[in-house]
Amino acid sequence: MQSLYILIPIAAVFVIAGISFLIWSVDSQQYDDLDREASRILEDDE
């Protein structure tokens, strides 16, 4: 039971960090052009 007093705040910090990284990536337009990046690997570089 005492370990829950440590694990719950740590889990809450991870959840808050994950949500903040998701919001940052959406705001910095990381997900705007997914089709271009998906087809870029198939192109030959000269």
C-alpha positions in Angstrom: 0.0 0.0 0.0 2.8 2.4 0.8 4.3 1.9 -2.7 1.1 3.3 -4.2 2.0 6.6 -2.6 5.1 6.7 -4.7 3.8 5.1 -7.9 0.7 7.2 -8.4 2.5 10.5 -8.5 5.1 9.1 -10.8 2.4 7.8 -13.1 0.7 11.2 -13.0 3.9 12.9 -14.0 4.4 10.5 -16.9 0.8 11.1 -18.1 1.2 14.9 -17.9 4.5 14.7 -19.8 2.9 12.5 -22.5 0.0 14.8 -22.9 2.2 17.9 -23.0 4.5 16.2 -25.7 1.4 15.3 -27.7 0.1 18.9 -27.6 3.6 20.2 -28.5 3.8 17.9 -31.5 0.4 18.9 -32.8 1.1 22.6 -32.3 4.5 22.4 -34.0 2.7 20.8 -37.0 4.5 17.4 -36.8 1.4 15.6 -38.2 0.5 17.9 -41.1 1.9 16.0 -44.1 2.0 12.3 -43.3 1.6 11.1 -46.9 4.8 12.8 -48.1 6.9 11.3 -45.3 5.4 7.9 -45.9 6.3 7.9 -49.6 9.7 9.5 -49.1 11.3 6.2 -48.0 10.3 4.7 -51.4 12.1 7.3 -53.5 15.6 6.8 -54.7 18.2 9.4 -53.7 20.7 10.2 -56.5 
